[in-house]
Amino acid sequence: MTAVEAGGAHAVVTGTSSGIGAAVAARLLAEGWRVHGLDRAEATITDECFEAHRLDLAEAAAVDELLAALLGAGPPQALVHAAGVLRTAPLGRLRERADDNALMWRLHVEGATRLADAVLPAMVRAGRGRVVLVASRVWPGMAGRSQYAATKAALVSLARSWAAEVIAAGVTVNVVSPAATDTPMLGDPGRADSRPRLPPIGRLIEPAEVAALVSFLVGEDAAAITGQDIAVCGGASLPR
């Protein structure tokens, strides 16, 4: 019997008010997980096994306080960091977008670090756990998105480093990197000068498709997969 079947599995998922985070939470709930959702926006999920925590992941003190409370009841079996924001700027405008660049770093990198620094050691002590960080297909670099790509590339480096530290304890850390996904982020005014590129598959990636991969990675069958970056890109990363 798995932890989910026994009713004992719970996950911490960020960015659950919409997009990929909401799809991940919905998928895990459907599979019998209990989910703690972290988001600065009001919750959109209503489920007796879902508990919403409204906070800004860039606010260190608030995150630390919540993590202390959650870990007091035992470590989660899964941590999924899906919260994200996209701000774009070409060379010559990077300095004027310093606040946007700092926001992306705080949310993507510092947020993941703060979460992992508290949760991963607890998972190690428990001898089990799964961490999935949601990056982006553009992390190797893309014109006009240098700062966004850099923060997502940092997630890949962090995941590989953390994975090497914890695998002997039965804990895994992986990255999922979607191409352009059909989420509210596509309409964000902050990315108005960098429109999404349709993948070769001919359509946007669906959040549920990303959630399906996350679901596998946090399950028992993925115990031997760690330190990996897996693209859900509809062919966007293929050579052409």
C-alpha positions in Angstrom: 0.0 0.0 0.0 1.4 3.4 -1.0 1.4 6.5 1.3 -1.4 7.9 -0.8 -3.5 4.8 -0.6 -3.0 4.8 3.2 -4.2 8.4 3.3 -0.9 9.6 4.8 0.7 11.5 1.9 0.6 15.3 1.9 2.3 17.8 -0.4 3.2 21.5 -0.3 2.6 23.2 -3.6 3.3 26.8 -4.5 1.4 29.0 -7.0 -1.9 27.1 -6.5 -4.3 29.9 -7.4 -3.9 29.4 -11.1 -1.9 27.9 -13.9 0.5 25.0 -13.4 0.4 25.2 -9.6 -3.4 24.9 -9.6 -3.2 21.9 -12.1 -0.6 20.2 -9.9 -2.7 20.6 -6.8 -5.9 19.4 -8.6 -4.1 16.3 -9.9 -2.6 15.4 -6.5 -5.9 15.9 -4.8 -7.6 13.6 -7.3 -5.0 11.0 -6.5 -5.7 11.1 -2.8 -3.1 13.5 -1.5 -3.6 16.2 1.0 -2.3 19.5 -0.3 -1.1 22.7 1.3 -1.3 25.4 -1.3 0.9 28.5 -1.0 0.1 31.6 -3.0 -0.2 35.3 -2.6 -3.6 35.3 -4.4 -6.8 34.0 -3.0 -7.4 30.3 -3.4 -9.5 29.0 -6.3 -9.6 25.3 -5.1 -12.3 24.1 -2.8 -11.6 20.6 -1.5 -11.7 19.2 2.0 -8.1 17.9 1.5 -6.8 21.3 0.4 -5.6 23.9 2.8 -4.8 27.3 1.4 -2.1 29.5 2.9 -2.1 33.1 1.5 1.3 34.7 1.7 4.0 36.3 -0.4 6.8 33.8 -1.1 9.2 36.7 -1.4 8.6 37.6 2.3 11.1 35.4 4.2 9.7 35.8 7.7 6.2 34.8 6.6 7.5 31.7 4.7 9.7 30.7 7.6 6.8 30.9 10.1 4.5 28.9 7.9 7.1 26.2 7.2 7.8 25.8 10.9 4.1 25.2 11.5 3.8 22.8 8.7 6.9 20.8 9.6 5.8 20.6 13.2 3.2 18.1 12.0 5.9 16.1 10.1 7.6 16.6 6.7 5.5 16.5 3.5 6.1 13.7 1.1 6.3 16.1 -1.8 7.3 19.8 -2.4 6.4 21.3 -5.7 7.6 24.9 -6.4 5.4 26.1 -9.3 5.0 29.7 -8.4 6.5 32.0 -11.0 6.4 35.3 -12.8 7.8 36.4 -16.2 9.3 39.8 -16.8 11.1 40.5 -20.0 13.6 43.2 -21.2 16.2 43.4 -24.0 19.7 44.6 -23.5 19.8 48.3 -22.9 16.7 48.1 -20.7 17.9 45.6 -18.1 18.9 48.3 -15.5 15.6 50.0 -15.7 13.9 46.7 -15.0 16.0 46.0 -11.9 12.9 45.7 -9.7 11.4 43.1 -12.0 14.7 41.2 -12.2 15.0 41.2 -8.4 11.4 39.9 -8.1 12.0 37.0 -10.3 15.2 36.1 -8.4 13.4 36.3 -5.0 10.4 34.2 -6.1 12.1 31.6 -8.3 15.5 31.1 -6.7 15.4 32.5 -3.1 11.9 31.1 -2.7 13.0 27.6 -3.8 16.0 27.8 -1.6 14.1 28.8 1.5 11.6 26.1 1.0 14.2 23.4 0.3 16.4 24.5 3.1 13.6 23.7 5.6 11.9 20.8 3.9 14.7 18.7 2.4 16.5 18.1 5.7 13.2 17.0 7.2 12.6 14.6 4.3 16.1 13.2 4.8 15.4 12.5 8.5 12.2 10.8 7.4 14.0 8.8 4.8 11.6 9.7 2.0 10.5 12.7 -0.1 10.2 14.2 -3.5 10.9 17.8 -4.6 10.0 19.1 -8.1 10.9 22.6 -9.2 9.1 24.1 -12.2 11.6 25.9 -14.5 11.1 26.7 -18.2 12.1 25.4 -21.5 14.0 28.7 -22.1 16.4 28.3 -19.2 19.4 27.7 -21.6 18.7 31.3 -22.8 16.4 33.3 -25.1 16.7 36.7 -26.6 14.8 39.3 -24.5 14.4 37.0 -21.5 17.9 36.9 -20.1 17.0 37.5 -16.5 14.0 35.1 -16.5 16.1 32.4 -18.1 18.9 33.0 -15.6 16.6 32.4 -12.7 15.2 29.3 -14.2 18.7 28.0 -15.1 19.6 28.5 -11.4 16.8 26.1 -10.5 18.4 23.4 -12.6 21.7 23.9 -10.9 20.1 24.0 -7.5 18.2 20.8 -8.1 21.2 18.9 -9.3 23.2 20.0 -6.3 20.5 19.2 -3.8 19.8 15.9 -5.5 23.4 14.8 -5.0 23.1 15.7 -1.3 20.0 13.7 -0.5 19.7 10.7 -2.8 21.3 8.4 -0.3 18.5 9.1 2.0 15.8 8.1 -0.5 14.9 11.7 -1.4 14.8 13.0 -5.0 14.9 16.5 -6.6 13.9 17.1 -10.2 13.0 19.9 -12.5 10.2 20.1 -15.0 10.6 22.6 -17.8 7.5 23.5 -19.8 7.4 25.4 -23.1 4.7 28.0 -23.6 1.8 26.9 -21.5 -1.8 28.0 -21.5 -1.8 29.9 -18.2 -2.8 33.4 -17.2 0.9 34.3 -17.4 0.5 34.6 -21.1 -1.6 37.7 -20.7 0.7 39.3 -18.1 1.5 42.9 -19.2 5.0 42.4 -17.9 5.8 40.2 -20.9 4.2 42.4 -23.5 7.4 42.8 -25.5 8.1 39.1 -25.7 5.2 37.1 -26.9 5.0 33.3 -26.5 6.2 31.0 -29.2 3.9 28.2 -30.3 5.7 24.9 -30.0 6.0 22.7 -33.1 3.2 20.5 -31.8 1.0 23.3 -33.0 -0.6 24.3 -29.7 0.3 25.5 -26.2 1.1 23.1 -23.5 -1.8 22.4 -21.2 -1.2 22.8 -17.4 -2.6 19.3 -16.9 0.1 17.8 -19.0 2.7 19.4 -16.8 0.8 18.2 -13.7 0.8 14.6 -15.0 4.6 14.6 -15.2 4.9 16.1 -11.7 2.5 13.5 -10.4 4.8 10.7 -11.7 7.9 12.4 -10.3 6.4 12.6 -6.8 5.3 9.0 -6.9 7.0 5.8 -5.8 7.8 4.7 -9.4 10.1 7.7 -9.8 12.5 6.7 -6.9 15.4 6.2 -9.3 15.0 9.6 -11.1 16.8 12.5 -9.5 18.7 15.5 -10.5 17.0 15.6 -13.9 15.5 18.4 -16.0 12.6 17.1 -18.0 11.1 19.2 -20.8 7.4 19.3 -21.6 7.9 21.2 -24.7 5.8 19.9 -27.6 8.9 19.6 -29.7 10.2 23.2 -28.9 13.6 21.9 -27.8 14.2 19.6 -30.8 16.8 20.7 -33.4 15.2 22.2 -36.5 
